[in-house]
Amino acid sequence: MRIAIDVRSLTAPHKTGVSIVADALIRHMAAMEPNDEFVLFATGSTETLMNIPTYSAPNISVVTAPIPNKVANILWLLPGGPTMERFLPDQPDAWLFPNAHVHNTRLPYVILFHDAAIRTVPECFTLKDHARAWAAQESRTFHNAHSVLAVSAHSKKDAVEYYGINEKHITIASLGVDRAVFLHREQSSDRSYRAAYDLNRPYLLWLATREPRKNVDSVIRAYTMFRNTGGDAIPLVLAGAMGWNMRHITAALAASPYRCDIRELLYVPEKHKAALYRGATAFLFPSLYEGFGLPVLEAMACGTPVITSITSALPDVAGDAALLVDPLNVTDITQALHQLLNPTTGEALRTLLRTRGLTQANQFSWKHPAHLALTALHSARAEA
């Protein structure tokens, strides 16, 4: 079977959510079905197309079209415009779309549904994000799919509620974690990487893109309240790429009397994230909404105690292996910090969460969603 995969998400300079998922699925599907051919397709500038990872598997090929994405999107939105498969040398049997983008195909396709965040927390998105979602005609794209793979049970519920997708067409394909990277054992390079930031000592970690939905301003305010109420002088590390609308973050930092103990790191490459997780005393991720929550799973796989939200899909991912908080309640987050760092009982709680987290993380594997994607794609071809 020849499977075409839209990999425009992999042309971004930094890997985040969708691109991490797309890359993992490609590698695992190709390994699981060596007789299938996987054709990766992307448009973009010559510079951005160079960001597509290199794949050594013999059944993976890459086809690129050096067309600006804005132009490609216009072409695919035009009535009677060219289909995506017209850019490929050979006709594929089906498409896999890792996310809802502007598509134009006459072939059967399988698509991943990550979340309904743009509808549940619209204020957390830019006008450009809303315009992109409108152009992608998301509802129609999901409804016309042969199969929809929801990344969590919560995502499936939101797909039905906010997009009206028939739940019979939705399969829950929980995401995984790369255990070759996110290990709980300290690696030889960890200390040298952390030494560059003076982090071979206890610290609290928040790691995500700095945007409103990730709720970093509440983390800063909770840390300030924790210190004001007798908490240890443990540094807080904020790591991750710059996003947008960071005025609340800037204000929270400026208002904290402990600004000198709040360390800021920019984008952290995938190969270094695990070193930060493993060195952290605790990982804070009180996001306002997540369709899955990969950082929680990554941190638990690294043996790091987690504080995360009681909302959206995060309780499903965390199970009983994290402290769950109301992300809108700074006092709630502060109290969780006091629990984890209590001088008398904190160590026992951290040990318990560390053990439970490793057990919980072991339940998730990239082989599971890869197998479900392959099953859906083969079914799409058979029923075409």
FIPA-504760 format. One record per residue (C-alpha): residue in one letter; x negated, y, z negated. Coordinates in steps of 0.2 Angstrom, whole numbers, plus 5000, padded with zeros to 4 digits. Each point is the difference from the previous one (the first is absolute). Layout:
<recs>
AXYZ/...
</recs>
This chain:
<recs>
M500050005000/R499450185004/I500450124986/A499850195002/I499750104985/D500250194998/V498450054991/R500150195001/S500050004981/L498249935001/T499450165010/A500050104984/P498350044993/H500549944983/K500949834996/T501650024990/G501649914997/V500649955017/S498349985008/I499449894986/V501649895003/A499850005018/D498149954999/A500349864988/L501549935010/I498950005016/R498649914992/H501049864991/M501249975015/A498649985012/A499249874988/M501649914997/E500449995019/P498449985010/N501049955015/D501050165000/E499350165009/F500150164990/V499950165011/L499750164989/F500750165009/A499750184995/T500150175008/G499050154994/S498550115003/T498349915005/E499450054982/T501549934991/L500049845010/M498249974994/N500749974982/I500949845004/P499149864991/T498949875009/Y500849835000/S498949845003/A501449885002/P500049945019/N501950015001/I500050184996/S499850135013/V500250195000/V500850115014/T500050194998/A500750145010/P499150164997/I501650105000/P500450134986/N501349924989/K501250155002/V499949975019/A500349824998/N501550034988/I500850115013/L499749885014/W500949864990/L501450114994/L500450055018/P501549915008/G499249875012/G498350044994/P498649875000/T500149854988/M498549974988/E499749835009/R499750095016/F498350064993/L499549824997/P499149895013/D501149854997/Q501849994994/P500249954982/D501449894993/A500450114985/W499450154991/L499650024981/F500350184994/P499150034983/N501150154997/A501450115007/H499150105013/V500650075017/H500249845011/N500649955017/T500149825005/R501249885009/L499249854991/P500649934983/Y499150064985/V499749984982/I499850154988/L499550034983/F501150104988/H498950084987/D501150124990/A501450135001/A499050134991/I500450135013/R501949984996/T499849974981/V498850144996/P500150115016/E499250154990/C498449905000/F499750015018/T499550135012/L501050075014/K498849915012/D500449844991/H501950035002/A499850045019/R499049855003/A501349894991/W501350085011/A499049975016/A499749824995/Q501949985000/E499749884985/S501849944998/R500149955018/T498349925000/F500449894985/H501749955007/N499349955016/A498649894993/H500149815001/S499450004982/V499650124986/L498749954987/A500350104984/V498450014989/S501049974984/A501749964994/H500350184995/S499550055018/K501349885007/K501350084989/D499650175006/A500049945018/V501749944998/E500650154990/Y499250155009/Y499849935018/G501549885001/I499049855005/N500849834999/E499249914986/K500149845010/H498750085012/I498850054986/T498749884992/I499050054985/A498149995004/S499150054984/L498350075003/G498449934994/V498350054994/D498349965007/R499249894986/A498350005009/V500050194996/F501150024984/L499149894988/H500150014981/R498149964998/E498850145001/Q499050015016/S498150045001/S500450165010/D501350074988/R498950084987/S499050095013/Y501550075009/R500850064984/A498350074994/A500150135014/Y501550074991/D499449974982/L501449874998/N499149864991/R501050044985/P501949984995/Y501250115011/L501850005005/L500349995019/W501350065012/L499849965018/A501150055014/T500250135013/R500450174992/E501850045005/P501650034990/R500649825001/K498549934991/N500450114984/V498250054996/D500550164991/S501049904987/V498449894998/I499050164996/R501350074988/A500249834991/Y498149994998/T500050184993/M501449954988/F499149844995/R498450104996/N501150134991/T500749874989/G498449924994/G499649895015/D498149955003/A499050125011/I499949875014/P499850085017/L501449995013/V499549975018/L501150055014/A499449925016/G500850005018/A500250105015/M500750185000/G501850005006/W501250155000/N500950114988/M498849994986/R500550164991/H500749904986/I498449904998/T499050165001/A501150084986/A499949844989/L498150005001/A499950194997/A501149984985/S499149864992/P498750054986/Y499149835004/R499750055018/C498149964998/D500549824996/I501049985016/R498949945014/E500650015018/L499449885014/L500650025018/Y500449855011/V499349844994/P499649875014/E500849834998/K498349924996/H499850114985/K501750004992/A499849844991/A498550074991/L501050144993/Y501449894995/R498949874991/G499150144990/A501650094995/T500749974982/A501750025008/F500850055016/L501550125001/F501249995014/P501750094995/S500550035018/L501850075003/Y500449875013/E499149855009/G500649875012/F498749884993/G498550084990/L498449925006/P498950104988/V500949914985/L499649835008/E498250055004/A499750064982/M500749854992/A499049885012/C498450104993/G500549964982/T500550184996/P501550044988/V501450105009/I501250144996/T501350025014/S501850055003/I501649914995/T500750065017/S500149935018/A499049855004/L498750024987/P500849894986/D500149865012/V498250015005/A499450034982/G501149874991/D499649984982/A498250055003/A500150194998/L500750144989/L501550075009/V500450184998/D501350135006/P498950105013/L501050164997/N499749994981/V498350064996/T500249954981/D500449825006/I498350005009/T499150074986/Q500749874988/A499449865011/L498350085000/H500050004981/Q500649825000/L498649945011/L498650114992/N500649974982/P498449974989/T500849864991/T501149915012/G499550075017/E498649875004/A501249854997/L501350085011/R498850035014/T499449824999/L501849945001/L500450115015/R498349955008/T500449824999/R501850025005/G499550115015/L498849875007/T501449874999/Q501250125008/A498850055014/N499749825004/Q501849985006/F499750125014/S499149955016/W499850075018/K500349835007/H501850014994/P500650155011/A498849955014/H500949835001/L501750084999/A499550135014/L499449855011/T501749914997/A501050155004/L499050035016/H500149825006/S501850014997/A500250165010/R499249925015/A501049854999/E501650094999/A499650135013/
</recs>
